[in-house]
């Protein structure tokens, strides 16, 4: 889904916020990792043990936050002096 906010938090951590889908905390990795752990393409592996035809990514999802929206109704109340009566 389309993100509505990208916030770099340092140390390779990025918060990906979304209005319509779940938000995520992802980590940018220094080296690529296979998208799937299953080697299903049948190609040869390179010297580093990875299949050169296998899909890789530099992103790892650490946490996913459930989207509670859209929130369509809410009530704002003034936060002034508590001693006053309305």
C-alpha positions in Angstrom: 0.0 0.0 0.0 1.0 3.6 -0.3 2.7 5.2 2.7 1.7 8.6 4.0 4.8 9.1 6.2 8.4 8.0 6.2 10.5 8.8 9.2 14.1 7.9 9.5 14.8 7.0 13.2 18.6 6.4 12.9 20.6 3.2 13.0 18.9 2.1 9.8 15.4 2.1 11.3 12.5 3.6 9.3 8.9 4.1 10.4 6.5 3.7 7.4 3.2 5.3 8.3 0.0 4.7 6.3 -3.5 6.1 6.5 -5.2 3.1 4.9 -3.0 0.1 5.7 -1.0 -1.1 8.7 2.1 1.0 9.6 5.5 -0.7 9.9 8.9 -0.4 11.5 11.5 -1.6 9.1 15.3 -1.9 9.2 17.6 -1.1 6.3 20.1 -3.9 6.1 23.8 -3.6 5.0 23.6 -6.8 2.9 20.8 -8.3 0.9 18.7 -11.2 2.3 16.5 -13.6 0.4 12.9 -12.7 0.1 11.9 -16.3 0.8 14.0 -18.9 2.7 12.9 -21.5 0.2 15.2 -21.9 -2.8 12.6 -22.6 -5.5 14.2 -21.2 -8.6 16.5 -24.1 -9.1 19.5 -22.0 -10.1 23.1 -22.4 -9.0 24.3 -20.7 -5.8 27.1 -18.2 -5.8 30.2 -18.3 -3.5 28.4 -16.5 -0.7 25.7 -19.2 -0.6 23.0 -17.1 -2.3 21.3 -18.0 -5.5 22.0 -15.1 -8.0 18.5 -15.6 -9.5 16.7 -15.4 -6.2 14.9 -12.2 -5.2 16.6 -10.3 -2.4 15.8 -7.3 -0.3 17.6 -4.8 1.9 14.6 -4.3 4.1 13.4 -6.3 7.1 10.1 -5.7 8.8 10.6 -5.6 12.5 7.1 -4.7 13.7 3.7 -4.0 12.1 1.1 -1.7 13.8 -2.6 -2.4 13.1 -4.4 0.5 11.5 -7.4 1.6 13.6 -8.7 4.1 11.2 -10.5 5.7 9.7 -11.7 7.4 12.9 -14.7 9.3 11.7 -16.1 10.7 14.9 -14.5 12.0 18.1 -15.1 14.7 20.7 -12.8 17.5 21.5 -13.1 19.0 25.0 -11.4 22.2 26.2 -8.5 21.6 28.6 -8.7 25.0 30.3 -9.2 25.8 34.0 -10.9 22.8 35.8 -12.6 25.1 38.4 -14.9 26.8 35.9 -18.4 25.3 35.4 -19.9 25.2 31.9 
